[in-house]
Amino acid sequence: MKNKFLFFILFSFICLTQLSSKTITDMSNNKIVVPDKIERVFGSAPPTTFLISLYKPDLLVGLNFPSFNMNNFGDSYYLGEKFMNLKSLGGWQGSQKGASVEMLLKLKTQIILGWNNDFLLKKMNKSLNNINIPTVMVNGDDLEKMPETFEFLGNLFDMPKRGEELATYAQNSLEYISNMTKNIEKGKEVTFYYAEGQNGLTSDCTYSFHTTQFRYIHAKNIYECQQKDIMGMESINFESILKADPDVIIVQSPKFYTNIFKNPKWKMLKAVKAKKVYLVPRIPFNWIDRPPSFMRLLGIHWLSSVMYPQYYKKDINEEIKTFYKIFFKVDLDEEKLKEIKKRAF
């Protein structure tokens, strides 16, 4: 009798466990057992953290970048106070040594949303090897897989309508830009230099994941090289830039953007002479890279509007407003729009 009772308890426990979890296939085709109701999530790197925030910021147990970077990575008007006040638990991107496993366990983290990036996988897997928190991999920076990513996360977080809304915008944007590029005559692609760093002499290679959006709009990078590590930002000398003499210069540093028009050397470039130098917008965070996030969907519209104005027929102001309405649920007034565009166009 006693054995039957114990068997019943054990059987009931197993049934309850099975009912409270499910097996999914993540975006790396791994079979993962996750809770039926996901309420506590950690993103392995900024791209995944920002993706989670699009659905429900309350899901996040913490951030994966230092809190002092919030001035670069956020704005409470768009991301909300809850997001802005989250503590940093560390991460695996860049020079960071990894997230605090102790804190992840203490906060009862149910899943870790992993960024499917070859440079990070080994580092992250080694750190998480001995803890029982499932890692669900997603494509956090692949433009062409963004619709799939949004739908996948909508289903994972039990918010399918939100996933569909984001996926629809992504698909429409990709199709519009793809159709636009069909009109660009082969050999007539705009050449560009992607200026990074305070002195503008670091950049990212042609086929780096940091320059995905430039390739998508069929712009030609003058810096042909092989990405060495996750950081990118390879050094380049000014003579190489001068020799290539790009049509357009896209700038990440506000300080360098100001100085490029004053520096005698840089003023020799035709892009500077023609004022075809553009500062990347960064509200609420970077539209192009660092981190490579879903903001790239707006980035391909912006880049097309400044690099291919003869082919890009949309009103970029209206596109920005549409994007912010869908992704951040805010209606931009003219003052906010002006703030976003400041010195970028």
C-alpha positions, -999 to 999 in steps of 0.1 A, spaced: 0 0 0 28 24 10 47 16 -22 16 22 -43 12 56 -26 48 66 -33 44 55 -69 13 77 -72 31 107 -58 61 101 -81 39 96 -111 19 128 -103 51 148 -99 64 136 -133 31 144 -149 31 179 -134 66 185 -145 57 175 -181 27 198 -180 48 227 -169 74 224 -196 76 219 -234 103 210 -259 110 236 -286 135 238 -315 155 270 -313 170 289 -342 201 267 -342 180 236 -346 186 225 -310 159 207 -291 154 226 -258 131 219 -229 118 252 -216 90 262 -191 55 265 -205 53 300 -189 85 320 -193 87 349 -168 125 353 -161 149 357 -190 185 368 -194 200 379 -228 235 368 -235 245 400 -253 230 434 -261 213 422 -294 192 396 -275 185 419 -245 170 445 -268 150 418 -286 134 407 -253 126 443 -244 104 446 -275 80 420 -261 80 426 -223 108 443 -204 95 427 -172 109 394 -185 145 406 -181 163 396 -149 192 420 -157 213 436 -184 245 422 -200 264 454 -204 278 477 -177 253 502 -163 276 532 -172 270 523 -209 233 531 -205 240 566 -219 250 549 -251 225 522 -251 192 536 -239 167 563 -232 138 558 -207 114 576 -230 116 547 -255 127 518 -233 109 526 -200 122 531 -165 120 493 -157 146 486 -184 168 515 -175 170 505 -138 179 469 -144 213 459 -129 242 446 -150 249 409 -145 278 408 -171 278 392 -205 300 374 -230 303 401 -256 334 422 -262 360 422 -234 335 410 -207 344 378 -189 309 365 -188 277 368 -168 275 361 -131 263 325 -129 257 330 -92 233 359 -98 215 341 -127 207 312 -104 198 335 -75 173 354 -97 158 320 -107 165 326 -144 144 303 -165 161 306 -199 191 324 -214 185 339 -248 217 333 -267 230 353 -296 239 329 -324 273 343 -331 303 321 -339 327 344 -320 307 341 -288 294 305 -287 325 288 -273 330 315 -247 294 313 -236 290 276 -236 321 271 -215 307 295 -188 272 278 -188 284 242 -190 277 234 -153 244 251 -147 209 239 -154 195 269 -173 185 262 -208 200 283 -235 177 292 -265 196 304 -295 183 331 -318 196 351 -348 201 385 -331 218 403 -360 209 386 -392 188 410 -412 172 385 -435 162 363 -406 146 391 -386 110 382 -395 117 346 -384 133 358 -352 104 380 -343 78 352 -349 99 327 -330 102 350 -299 65 358 -301 57 321 -298 84 316 -271 70 344 -249 34 335 -257 29 369 -275 23 357 -311 5 389 -322 34 410 -311 57 387 -330 36 389 -361 35 427 -359 73 430 -357 78 403 -383 55 421 -408 74 453 -405 107 435 -409 95 416 -440 80 447 -456 113 466 -451 135 439 -464 113 435 -495 112 473 -502 150 477 -499 156 445 -520 133 458 -547 150 492 -546 185 476 -551 173 459 -583 173 494 -599 210 500 -591 231 494 -622 259 470 -617 292 488 -613 274 520 -602 271 511 -565 279 539 -541 313 535 -525 316 543 -488 340 544 -459 327 534 -425 346 556 -400 348 544 -365 368 555 -334 377 590 -323 401 595 -351 381 578 -378 409 554 -386 393 521 -376 366 504 -396 349 471 -403 356 447 -431 335 441 -462 321 408 -450 320 415 -413 288 409 -394 292 446 -383 286 457 -419 256 435 -429 233 464 -436 257 481 -460 259 449 -481 221 446 -480 216 480 -497 244 471 -523 268 498 -511 305 490 -518 329 491 -488 363 504 -497 379 484 -468 383 449 -480 397 427 -452 389 397 -430 373 402 -396 397 389 -369 375 388 -338 341 398 -324 352 434 -318 361 441 -354 372 478 -358 404 470 -378 430 497 -382 434 515 -415 457 542 -426 445 575 -441 465 570 -473 443 540 -482 412 560 -476 425 588 -497 434 564 -526 399 549 -526 383 583 -522 348 570 -513 315 586 -524 301 587 -489 315 585 -454 294 571 -425 306 581 -391 301 566 -357 318 591 -334 301 625 -329 335 640 -320 351 628 -353 321 639 -372 327 675 -360 364 673 -367 363 657 -402 351 690 -417 380 709 -401 409 685 -407 430 695 -438 437 659 -447 401 647 -445 390 678 -464 408 664 -495 382 636 -498 354 642 -523 328 630 -498 339 657 -473 339 683 -501 304 674 -511 292 672 -475 283 635 -480 294 626 -445 267 613 -422 266 607 -384 249 575 -374 217 581 -354 217 565 -320 184 570 -302 175 550 -283 205 530 -295 227 527 -326 209 523 -359 238 505 -375 260 486 -351 275 483 -316 253 466 -308 241 450 -340 204 450 -332 169 451 -347 176 489 -352 193 478 -384 158 475 -399 155 512 -397 192 516 -405 188 502 -440 160 528 -447 183 556 -434 214 544 -453 193 541 -485 179 576 -480 213 592 -478 233 569 -501 207 562 -528 183 592 -527 175 587 -564 162 552 -557 148 555 -522 113 569 -527 99 568 -492 96 598 -469 123 589 -444 106 610 -417 74 591 -420 93 558 -420 111 568 -387 78 576 -371 62 543 -383 92 523 -369 91 540 -335 53 536 -332 56 498 -339 88 490 -320 87 514 -291 50 523 -290 56 560 -291 43 588 -313 71 610 -323 64 647 -324 85 671 -344 108 679 -315 116 642 -308 121 635 -345 145 665 -347 164 651 -317 167 617 -333 179 632 -367 203 657 -351 233 661 -373 227 627 -389 212 639 -422 
